[in-house]
Amino acid sequence: MFESVAPRPNDPIMVVMEKCKADTRPEKIDLGVGVYKDSSGITTILKSVKLAEEMWNREETTKTYVGTVGNQDFCKDMLELMLGADSQALKEGRIGAAQTAGGSGALRLGAELLKVAAPNATVWASTPTWANHIPLISDAGMRMGSYPYYNRETLGVDFEDMLTYLDGHAKRGDIILLHGCCHNPTGADLSPEQWDRLAPFMEERGLFPFIDLAYFGLGRGMKEDTYGLRKVVQTCPEVLLAASCSKNFALYRERTGLIAAITQSSEKAKVLKSQFGAIQRKLISMPPDHGAALVTRILRDESLRKIWVEELAEMRERVLGLRQLLSEALNVQGGEAMAAAIKNQNGMFSTLPLSPEHTERLRDEHAVYLMPSGRINIAGANASNIPRLAEAILAVH
Ligand SMILES: Cc1ncc(COP(=O)(O)O)c(C=O)c1O
């Protein structure tokens, strides 16, 4: 039976990871994989998570199933965190949500719901977007299209082109997939003023926002990183939100996330929640419990929450500090545009104007590993190797 099955090509990120792992040069710099690392290059478990785990281990009484929509306390706490406790949609019970297996599970569940609600619509994604958006959404059966977003020359968002393109191509009822903050892979986010224009633009044209919020808290701050989401929820009648706790709680392998549908009535919210439950049932039956139980514990316990807020700030400030250092180091002849972009962009990622050949030279001649697209994860650097990193980038550029 398996004779006809051919191997699939390796994911480019896995290729970079494997090559980096095999490299014995001690000075190597790994800017490939998209996880946060501390200054020693380690993705540690947060102290708040460890403490919550200790408590949870003492208190947990059962391992029975969590149900198809998962931990609803977790969903409520996360929605409060993202939308604010004063959110009208929350107060009025107009949000149907389900806990999912990470942000990826949330995106898939959202796409499956779209297949039920709007099977003939197109989901428009930014150019570029997170590579996994395409299979997660199109394998659910949704047609996908792309709108202009990142300009590889100015290293900023082509906002006017984005609006003009969507105006000409997206039809009423189509879905606009948006990165809530810390755009992956470019780091180029919409400004508050651009969100202020985009939200009514979508509302007037009957376009449906699908917001992926995978890095909130790691950009400029919790409030700043959820500005766009809040604006869209206040403006558009219906919104789909996929959120992840992988990065901001460093819970990567615990697969912790949620999907939420913000609607016009509490009755509709119940309908959508039941859809999420039924869809999840046929995909994975039920989400895993552990990560969501920890997040709930952290958000509900004052002292744990305080520790987490501080840990999140520390991660964010480290990334901002590295951006500042790399920007300063690149700010010499020929590197000015990169320097300015790196300083203005948000989160762990930036896409530099480097070709696959440049990235190969960086790897072979300088032991610097990054994606062939030019995407770097700034958290993979540290203060001591930034001068060498900047020199290497400028040497191949
Ligand atoms: C833009 C974006 N969305 C969603 C995710 C999903 O994250 P996870 O499934 O690990 O929670 C990621 C992870 O890299 C991402 O970069």
The ligand as an SDF file (V2000), in Angstrom:
LIG
                    3D

 16 16  0  0  0  0  0  0  0  0999 V2000
    1.8740   34.1040   12.4140 C   0  0  0  0  0  0  0  0  0  0  0  0
    1.7250   32.8600   13.2030 C   0  0  0  0  0  0  0  0  0  0  0  0
    0.5030   32.4080   13.4920 N   0  0  0  0  0  0  0  0  0  0  0  0
    0.2980   31.2960   14.1850 C   0  0  0  0  0  0  0  0  0  0  0  0
    1.3520   30.5600   14.6580 C   0  0  0  0  0  0  0  0  0  0  0  0
    1.0130   29.2870   15.4090 C   0  0  0  0  0  0  0  0  0  0  0  0
    1.6940   29.0080   16.5080 O   0  0  0  0  0  0  0  0  0  0  0  0
    1.4260   27.6890   17.3750 P   0  0  0  0  0  0  0  0  0  0  0  0
    0.6010   26.7600   16.5860 O   0  0  0  0  0  0  0  0  0  0  0  0
    2.7720   27.1680   17.6650 O   0  0  0  0  0  0  0  0  0  0  0  0
    0.7010   28.1940   18.5780 O   0  0  0  0  0  0  0  0  0  0  0  0
    2.6640   30.9670   14.4040 C   0  0  0  0  0  0  0  0  0  0  0  0
    3.8240   30.1860   14.8530 C   0  0  0  0  0  0  0  0  0  0  0  0
    4.9290   30.3180   14.4660 O   0  0  0  0  0  0  0  0  0  0  0  0
    2.8530   32.1550   13.6580 C   0  0  0  0  0  0  0  0  0  0  0  0
    4.0640   32.6120   13.3840 O   0  0  0  0  0  0  0  0  0  0  0  0
  1  2  1  0
  2  3  1  0
  2 15  2  0
  3  4  2  0
  4  5  1  0
  5  6  1  0
  5 12  2  0
  6  7  1  0
  7  8  1  0
  8  9  2  0
  8 10  1  0
  8 11  1  0
 12 13  1  0
 12 15  1  0
 13 14  2  0
 15 16  1  0
M  END
$$$$
